[in-house]
């Protein structure tokens, strides 16, 4: 089974992808992870680094090439969970995963803004934390300063949401017409959202 995760930024796709990967024993193929693993001697390394720093989508041809190679590995023989691809129709011309199910995790615009504007990076570890969802004890685990990404401002987030509405909603409509779409709310705890996903996929929680 091939499952594609889709939704606005900060909807929790990464977390749900990891939980679903363990539950179904399918690898999580995350575009972000593939890009971060590009070696420095890769001909497109600097291009990708610059795009990621600006908060832009990485070069589609580079990502498509990485995905094609990744899904050919043995652990993807029975399927995989895809996160970070299919945001615009143009991408499918380069790599079409032909998913069996597309899980659309939806949250209100104001929740996206709240989650992203509260996002910080622990400078020593690179771990991403959120000042609105973590308690003081968890935040204290970061021994160094908390850094805010330049593109995590409210205006930048609103701009990205406009892009999502313009470019990604047509993709969602396509899968809805194909009866492949599972749409659910991303509000609540990760476990609550995960429960909705399992119910929608008709998979037992135990």
C-alpha positions in Angstrom: 0.0 0.0 0.0 1.2 3.5 -0.9 -0.1 6.2 1.4 0.5 9.9 0.6 0.2 12.5 3.4 -0.9 16.0 2.5 -1.9 19.2 4.3 -0.9 22.7 5.2 2.3 23.4 7.1 2.4 22.4 10.7 -0.6 20.1 10.4 1.4 17.3 11.9 2.2 15.2 8.8 5.7 14.2 10.0 4.5 13.0 13.4 1.6 11.1 11.9 3.8 9.6 9.3 6.2 8.2 11.9 3.3 6.8 13.9 1.7 5.2 10.9 5.0 3.8 9.7 5.4 1.9 12.9 1.8 0.7 12.9 1.8 -0.6 9.3 5.5 -1.5 9.2 5.9 0.6 6.1 8.9 3.0 5.6 8.3 6.7 5.9 9.7 8.4 2.8 10.1 12.0 3.8 11.2 14.5 1.2 12.8 16.7 4.0 14.9 13.7 5.2 16.1 12.9 1.7 17.1 16.5 1.1 19.0 16.7 4.4 20.8 13.6 3.5 22.2 14.9 0.2 26.0 14.8 0.4 28.1 17.9 -0.1 29.6 16.5 -3.3 26.2 16.3 -4.9 26.0 18.7 -8.0 22.8 20.2 -6.7 23.8 20.4 -3.0 24.2 24.2 -2.8 21.1 24.8 -4.8 19.0 22.7 -2.4 20.6 24.2 0.7 19.9 27.8 -0.5 16.2 26.9 -1.3 15.7 25.2 2.1 17.2 28.2 3.9 14.7 30.5 2.1 11.8 28.2 3.0 11.1 27.4 -0.7 10.2 24.1 -2.3 13.3 22.3 -3.4 14.0 21.8 -7.1 11.3 19.4 -8.3 13.7 17.5 -10.6 16.2 16.9 -7.8 13.5 15.7 -5.4 11.9 13.5 -8.1 15.2 11.8 -8.8 15.8 11.2 -5.0 12.3 9.7 -4.7 12.6 7.4 -7.7 15.8 5.9 -6.2 14.4 5.7 -2.7 11.3 3.8 -3.5 13.2 1.2 -5.5 14.9 0.0 -2.3 13.8 -3.3 -0.9 12.0 -1.9 2.2 9.5 -0.2 -0.2 8.5 -3.4 -1.9 5.2 -3.7 0.0 4.6 0.1 -0.1 5.5 3.2 1.8 4.2 6.4 3.3 5.1 9.5 1.4 5.4 12.9 3.1 6.4 16.1 1.3 5.5 15.4 -2.3 2.4 16.2 -4.4 2.0 19.8 -3.3 1.5 21.0 -6.9 0.3 19.2 -10.0 3.5 19.8 -11.9 5.4 17.4 -9.6 3.4 14.4 -10.8 4.9 14.8 -14.3 8.3 14.0 -12.8 7.2 11.4 -10.2 3.8 10.0 -9.8 3.5 7.6 -6.7 0.0 6.6 -7.7 -1.1 6.3 -4.1 -3.7 4.0 -2.8 -4.8 6.5 -0.2 -4.2 10.2 0.3 -4.6 11.4 3.9 -5.4 15.1 4.0 -4.7 16.4 7.6 -6.5 19.7 7.7 -6.2 22.5 10.3 -7.6 26.1 10.3 -5.4 28.9 9.0 -5.1 30.5 12.5 -3.8 27.2 13.9 -1.2 27.0 11.3 0.0 30.5 12.1 0.0 29.7 15.8 2.0 26.6 15.4 4.6 27.9 13.0 5.0 31.3 14.8 5.8 29.4 17.9 8.4 27.1 16.3 11.9 27.5 17.5 15.2 25.6 16.7 17.5 24.5 19.5 20.8 25.8 18.2 23.1 23.2 19.7 21.0 20.2 18.6 19.0 21.4 15.6 15.9 20.0 17.2 12.6 21.8 16.4 10.4 22.7 19.4 7.3 24.8 19.9 7.0 27.3 22.7 3.2 27.0 22.6 3.0 23.2 22.9 5.9 22.2 25.1 6.1 22.8 28.8 9.0 24.5 30.6 10.6 21.2 31.6 10.7 20.0 28.0 12.0 23.3 26.7 14.7 23.3 29.3 16.2 20.3 27.6 17.7 22.7 25.1 21.0 23.8 26.5 21.5 26.7 24.1 19.6 29.6 22.6 16.3 29.0 20.7 16.5 30.4 17.2 13.5 31.5 15.1 13.7 30.8 11.4 13.5 33.9 9.2 10.5 32.5 7.3 8.5 31.5 10.4 6.9 35.0 10.8 3.1 35.4 10.5 3.3 37.2 7.2 5.5 34.5 5.7 3.1 31.8 7.0 0.1 33.6 5.4 2.0 33.7 2.1 2.6 30.0 2.2 -1.0 29.3 3.1 -2.1 31.3 0.0 0.3 29.1 -2.1 -1.3 26.0 -0.5 -4.8 27.1 -1.4 -3.8 28.0 -5.0 -1.6 25.0 -5.8 -2.4 22.1 -3.5 -6.2 22.3 -3.2 -6.5 21.3 -6.8 -4.4 18.2 -6.1 -6.7 17.4 -3.2 -9.7 17.8 -5.4 -8.3 15.4 -7.9 -7.8 12.6 -5.3 -11.2 13.3 -3.9 -12.7 12.7 -7.3 -10.8 9.4 -7.5 -12.2 8.4 -4.2 -8.7 8.0 -2.7 -8.9 11.0 -0.3 -9.2 10.6 3.4 -9.8 14.1 5.0 -9.7 14.6 8.7 -9.0 17.2 11.4 -5.4 17.8 12.6 -6.6 19.5 15.8 -6.0 17.8 19.1 -3.2 15.6 20.5 -1.1 13.5 18.1 -2.8 10.3 19.5 -6.2 11.8 18.9 -5.3 12.6 15.3 -3.7 9.2 14.8 -6.9 7.5 16.1 -8.9 9.4 13.4 -6.4 8.2 10.7 -6.7 4.5 11.8 -10.5 4.8 11.9 -10.6 6.3 8.5 -8.3 3.6 7.1 -10.4 1.0 9.0 -7.3 -0.2 11.0 -7.6 -1.4 14.6 -5.8 0.7 17.2 -4.4 -2.2 19.2 
